[in-house]
Amino acid sequence: MTSLNTIGSSDLKVFPLALGGNVFGWTADEAASFAVLDAYTAAGGNFVDTADSYSAWVEGNSGGESETVIGKWMKARGNRDDVVIATKVSQHPDFPGLSADNIKAAADASLRRLGTDHIDLYYTHFDKPEVPVEEIIGALDELVKAGKVRHIAASNISPERLRESLEFSDREGLARYVALQPHYNLVSRDTYEGGLQDLAARFGLAAVPYFALASGFLTGKYRPGATVESARAGGAAKHLDTARGRSVLAALDEIAGAHDAQVATVALAWLAAQPTVAAPIASARTVEQLPALLAVADLELTEAEVTRLTQASA
């Protein structure tokens, strides 16, 4: 049995890999999404990450497609109590921003799509500095008191606003963020390390990094001369043009070879070894992509290997 990690000061116990739901209703149709969710949970996974805006950017979609797929899957499987569902507010076309009224209306819409009476972990997706933290935290606290949300979290927020939010919660005795979802991986470290990481450690927040595989670059499938069919190929391939990207790939290849592991598994294992990180997020649009992600639960890098990767990505 894989041991579960606790999300900050909450009572949420999660598998050490969060399954990203951004592909559900986008590059994975309902049947493919169900298959991926089934395979993930069959392997012991229990932490599914989505957002109310997934996937409004796709022509013909209006946002909420991912939540709808996940909701249908939970209803079909009758497993709501077995999974930890995280979703987010602020970016849905019909529910933009973080005003108190919008947060509460967006949460109700997410609950309807998910077909549940509670959200386990509710993130502010992108902070809106024009809205006072008192208004945001106040609205989130109301949702917690109403039983609609179990715990709250933040993503894409500055250290200054995060600190202000946490101190306000503590001062007023209101619901407090238990997790932070930063952009963080081997080729993007300054997006978390420093102020945000320090605050997470000081206040006991769990980090649940997104873009954990740098849009696929850290799977190792992007190589000089290789062509990759992916909706995100352009963004991922750009790392090949940087000295850091090439250095990281070389170190990943070396360590993956030593463990007879996939490059993606090693990249996730480096993240999992970082202070405050509870579970990196990675998505799979096919069942075949899952094993390399799930294997992070069983791969523990040596201190020297973690250092090698840290130096390669400096």
C-alpha positions as CSV (number, residue, x, y, z in Angstrom):
1,M,0.0,0.0,0.0
2,T,1.3,3.4,-1.0
3,S,1.4,5.8,2.0
4,L,-0.8,8.8,1.7
5,N,0.3,12.4,2.3
6,T,-1.6,14.9,4.4
7,I,-2.6,18.2,2.8
8,G,-1.2,20.8,5.2
9,S,-3.1,21.2,8.4
10,S,-6.2,19.5,6.9
11,D,-7.7,16.1,7.4
12,L,-7.2,15.3,3.7
13,K,-5.0,12.3,3.0
14,V,-4.0,12.0,-0.7
15,F,-2.0,9.8,-3.0
16,P,1.4,11.3,-3.8
17,L,0.3,12.1,-7.4
18,A,-2.7,14.3,-8.1
19,L,-4.5,13.5,-11.4
20,G,-4.9,16.6,-13.5
21,G,-8.4,17.0,-14.9
22,N,-7.6,19.7,-17.5
23,V,-7.7,17.1,-20.3
24,F,-11.2,15.8,-19.5
25,G,-13.6,17.1,-22.1
26,W,-10.7,18.5,-24.1
27,T,-8.1,16.1,-25.5
28,A,-9.8,13.1,-23.6
29,D,-13.4,12.5,-24.4
30,E,-15.8,11.1,-21.8
31,A,-15.0,7.4,-22.5
32,A,-11.2,8.1,-22.4
33,S,-11.6,10.2,-19.3
34,F,-13.5,7.4,-17.5
35,A,-10.8,4.9,-18.5
36,V,-8.0,7.2,-17.1
37,L,-9.9,7.8,-13.9
38,D,-10.7,4.1,-13.4
39,A,-7.0,3.2,-14.0
40,Y,-5.8,5.9,-11.6
41,T,-8.1,4.9,-8.8
42,A,-7.4,1.2,-9.4
43,A,-3.8,1.9,-8.7
44,G,-4.6,3.6,-5.4
45,G,-5.0,7.1,-6.6
46,N,-7.6,9.3,-4.9
47,F,-6.7,13.0,-5.6
48,V,-8.3,14.6,-8.7
49,D,-7.6,18.2,-9.6
50,T,-9.8,20.3,-11.9
51,A,-11.2,23.8,-12.2
52,D,-14.5,25.4,-13.2
53,S,-13.0,26.9,-16.3
54,Y,-11.7,23.7,-17.8
55,S,-11.9,23.7,-20.8
56,A,-13.5,27.0,-21.8
57,W,-10.5,27.7,-24.2
58,V,-11.7,25.0,-26.6
59,E,-13.9,26.1,-29.4
60,G,-17.4,24.9,-28.7
61,N,-16.8,24.5,-24.9
62,S,-18.2,26.9,-22.4
63,G,-16.2,25.9,-19.2
64,G,-17.1,23.2,-16.7
65,E,-16.6,20.3,-19.1
66,S,-14.0,18.7,-16.9
67,E,-16.1,19.0,-13.7
68,T,-19.1,17.5,-15.6
69,V,-17.1,14.5,-16.8
70,I,-15.7,13.9,-13.2
71,G,-19.2,14.2,-11.8
72,K,-20.7,11.7,-14.2
73,W,-17.8,9.3,-13.5
74,M,-18.3,9.5,-9.7
75,K,-22.0,9.0,-10.1
76,A,-21.5,5.9,-12.4
77,R,-18.9,4.4,-10.0
78,G,-20.6,5.4,-6.7
79,N,-17.3,6.4,-5.3
80,R,-17.6,10.0,-4.2
81,D,-16.4,9.3,-0.6
82,D,-13.3,7.6,-1.9
83,V,-11.9,10.5,-3.9
84,V,-10.6,13.9,-2.9
85,I,-11.9,16.5,-5.4
86,A,-10.1,19.8,-5.8
87,T,-11.5,22.5,-8.0
88,K,-11.0,26.2,-8.5
89,V,-12.8,29.6,-8.9
90,S,-12.2,32.9,-10.8
91,Q,-11.7,32.0,-14.4
92,H,-15.1,30.6,-15.6
93,P,-16.5,32.8,-18.4
94,D,-19.8,33.1,-16.5
95,F,-18.2,33.4,-13.0
96,P,-15.1,35.6,-13.4
97,G,-13.3,37.1,-10.5
98,L,-13.2,36.7,-6.7
99,S,-16.0,38.9,-5.4
100,A,-17.9,37.3,-2.6
101,D,-21.0,36.9,-4.6
102,N,-19.2,35.3,-7.5
103,I,-17.2,32.9,-5.3
104,K,-20.5,31.6,-3.8
105,A,-22.3,31.4,-7.1
106,A,-19.4,29.7,-8.8
107,A,-19.1,27.1,-6.0
108,D,-22.8,26.2,-6.4
109,A,-22.3,25.8,-10.1
110,S,-19.3,23.5,-9.6
111,L,-21.2,21.5,-7.1
112,R,-24.0,21.0,-9.6
113,R,-21.6,19.9,-12.3
114,L,-19.7,17.6,-10.0
115,G,-23.0,16.1,-8.7
116,T,-21.9,16.4,-5.1
117,D,-22.8,18.4,-2.0
118,H,-19.2,19.3,-1.1
119,I,-15.8,20.2,-2.6
120,D,-12.9,18.8,-0.7
121,L,-10.4,21.5,-1.7
122,Y,-11.4,24.8,-3.2
123,Y,-8.8,27.0,-4.7
124,T,-8.8,30.6,-5.8
125,H,-7.5,29.9,-9.3
126,F,-5.9,33.3,-10.0
127,D,-5.7,36.0,-7.4
128,K,-7.5,39.3,-8.1
129,P,-5.5,41.9,-6.2
130,E,-8.3,44.5,-6.7
131,V,-10.5,42.4,-4.3
132,P,-9.6,42.7,-0.6
133,V,-8.5,39.5,1.0
134,E,-11.1,40.1,3.7
135,E,-13.8,39.7,1.1
136,I,-12.3,36.6,-0.5
137,I,-11.6,34.8,2.8
138,G,-15.0,35.9,4.2
139,A,-16.8,34.3,1.3
140,L,-14.7,31.1,1.4
141,D,-15.3,30.9,5.2
142,E,-19.0,31.0,4.5
143,L,-18.7,28.1,2.1
144,V,-16.8,26.1,4.7
145,K,-19.4,26.9,7.5
146,A,-22.2,25.9,5.1
147,G,-20.5,22.5,4.5
148,K,-20.1,23.1,0.8
149,V,-16.3,23.2,1.0
150,R,-14.1,21.2,3.4
151,H,-10.8,23.2,2.9
152,I,-9.6,26.2,1.0
153,A,-6.4,26.8,-1.0
154,A,-4.8,29.3,-3.3
155,S,-3.1,29.2,-6.7
156,N,-1.3,31.9,-8.7
157,I,-0.9,34.4,-5.9
158,S,1.9,36.7,-4.8
159,P,3.8,36.1,-1.5
160,E,2.5,39.4,-0.3
161,R,-1.2,38.6,-0.9
162,L,-0.7,35.0,0.4
163,R,0.7,36.3,3.7
164,E,-2.0,38.9,4.0
165,S,-4.7,36.2,3.5
166,L,-3.2,33.8,6.0
167,E,-2.7,36.5,8.7
168,F,-6.3,37.7,8.2
169,S,-7.6,34.2,8.6
170,D,-5.6,33.7,11.8
171,R,-6.5,37.1,13.2
172,E,-10.2,36.6,12.6
173,G,-10.5,32.9,13.3
174,L,-11.7,32.2,9.8
175,A,-11.0,29.3,7.4
176,R,-7.4,29.4,6.3
177,Y,-5.6,28.2,3.2
178,V,-4.2,24.7,3.7
179,A,-2.5,24.3,0.3
180,L,-0.9,26.3,-2.5
181,Q,-0.9,25.3,-6.1
182,P,2.2,26.9,-7.7
183,H,3.7,26.6,-11.2
184,Y,6.8,24.5,-10.3
185,N,9.0,22.0,-12.0
186,L,12.7,21.4,-12.9
187,V,12.7,24.0,-15.6
188,S,10.6,26.6,-13.7
189,R,11.9,26.9,-10.1
190,D,11.7,30.6,-9.4
191,T,7.9,30.4,-9.8
192,Y,7.8,28.8,-6.4
193,E,11.1,28.7,-4.6
194,G,11.7,31.8,-2.5
195,G,8.9,33.8,-1.0
196,L,6.0,31.4,-1.7
197,Q,7.9,28.3,-0.6
198,D,9.1,30.1,2.6
199,L,5.5,31.1,3.4
200,A,4.2,27.5,2.8
201,A,6.8,26.2,5.2
202,R,6.2,28.8,7.8
203,F,2.4,28.4,7.8
204,G,2.3,24.7,7.2
205,L,0.8,24.7,3.7
206,A,1.1,21.8,1.3
207,A,2.3,22.6,-2.2
208,V,0.5,20.8,-5.1
209,P,2.5,21.9,-8.1
210,Y,1.0,22.3,-11.6
211,F,2.9,22.0,-14.9
212,A,4.9,19.4,-12.9
213,L,6.1,18.0,-16.3
214,A,6.5,21.4,-18.0
215,S,3.7,20.7,-20.5
216,G,5.3,17.3,-21.4
217,F,8.9,18.5,-21.8
218,L,10.0,16.6,-18.7
219,T,8.6,13.3,-20.0
220,G,11.7,13.1,-22.3
221,K,9.7,12.8,-25.5
222,Y,10.9,16.2,-26.8
223,R,14.3,15.7,-28.4
224,P,16.3,17.4,-31.1
225,G,14.7,16.4,-34.4
226,A,11.7,14.7,-32.8
227,T,8.2,15.6,-33.8
228,V,5.5,15.4,-31.1
229,E,1.8,15.4,-31.8
230,S,0.4,17.4,-28.8
231,A,-1.8,20.4,-28.2
232,R,1.0,21.7,-26.0
233,A,4.0,20.8,-28.2
234,G,5.1,24.3,-29.0
235,G,5.4,25.4,-25.4
236,A,7.2,22.3,-24.3
237,A,9.7,22.1,-27.1
238,K,11.1,25.6,-26.4
239,H,13.0,24.2,-23.4
240,L,15.2,22.3,-25.9
241,D,16.6,25.7,-26.9
242,T,17.9,26.5,-23.4
243,A,21.1,25.3,-21.7
244,R,19.0,24.5,-18.6
245,G,16.5,22.4,-20.5
246,R,19.3,20.3,-22.1
247,S,21.2,20.0,-18.8
248,V,18.0,18.8,-17.0
249,L,17.3,16.2,-19.7
250,A,20.8,14.8,-19.5
251,A,20.5,14.4,-15.7
252,L,17.0,12.9,-16.0
253,D,18.3,10.4,-18.6
254,E,21.2,9.4,-16.3
255,I,19.1,8.9,-13.2
256,A,16.2,7.2,-15.1
257,G,18.7,4.7,-16.4
258,A,20.1,3.9,-13.0
259,H,16.6,3.1,-11.7
260,D,15.2,1.6,-14.9
261,A,12.5,4.2,-14.6
262,Q,10.8,6.6,-17.0
263,V,12.1,10.2,-17.3
264,A,8.7,11.5,-16.3
265,T,8.8,9.5,-13.1
266,V,12.2,10.9,-12.1
267,A,11.1,14.5,-12.8
268,L,8.0,13.9,-10.6
269,A,10.2,12.3,-7.9
270,W,12.4,15.3,-7.7
271,L,9.4,17.5,-7.1
272,A,8.0,15.1,-4.5
273,A,11.3,15.3,-2.7
274,Q,11.1,19.1,-2.3
275,P,10.2,20.7,1.0
276,T,6.4,21.3,1.4
277,V,5.4,19.3,-1.7
278,A,2.6,16.9,-1.0
279,A,1.6,15.8,-4.5
280,P,2.6,17.0,-7.9
281,I,-0.2,17.3,-10.5
282,A,0.1,15.5,-13.8
283,S,-2.5,14.7,-16.4
284,A,-3.0,11.7,-18.8
285,R,-5.3,11.6,-21.8
286,T,-4.8,7.9,-22.3
287,V,-4.4,5.0,-19.9
288,E,-1.0,4.2,-21.5
289,Q,0.4,7.5,-20.2
290,L,-0.5,6.7,-16.5
291,P,2.1,4.1,-15.4
292,A,5.0,6.6,-15.6
293,L,3.1,9.1,-13.5
294,L,1.8,6.6,-10.9
295,A,5.4,5.2,-10.5
296,V,6.4,8.3,-8.5
297,A,4.7,6.7,-5.5
298,D,7.3,4.0,-5.5
299,L,10.5,5.9,-6.6
300,E,12.6,7.5,-3.9
301,L,15.6,9.3,-5.2
302,T,18.9,9.3,-3.2
303,E,20.1,12.6,-1.8
304,A,22.8,12.6,-4.4
305,E,20.3,12.2,-7.2
306,V,18.1,15.0,-5.9
307,T,21.2,17.2,-5.7
308,R,22.3,16.3,-9.2
309,L,18.9,17.4,-10.6
310,T,18.9,20.5,-8.5
311,Q,22.3,21.5,-9.8
312,A,21.4,20.6,-13.4
313,S,18.3,22.9,-13.2
314,A,20.0,25.8,-11.5
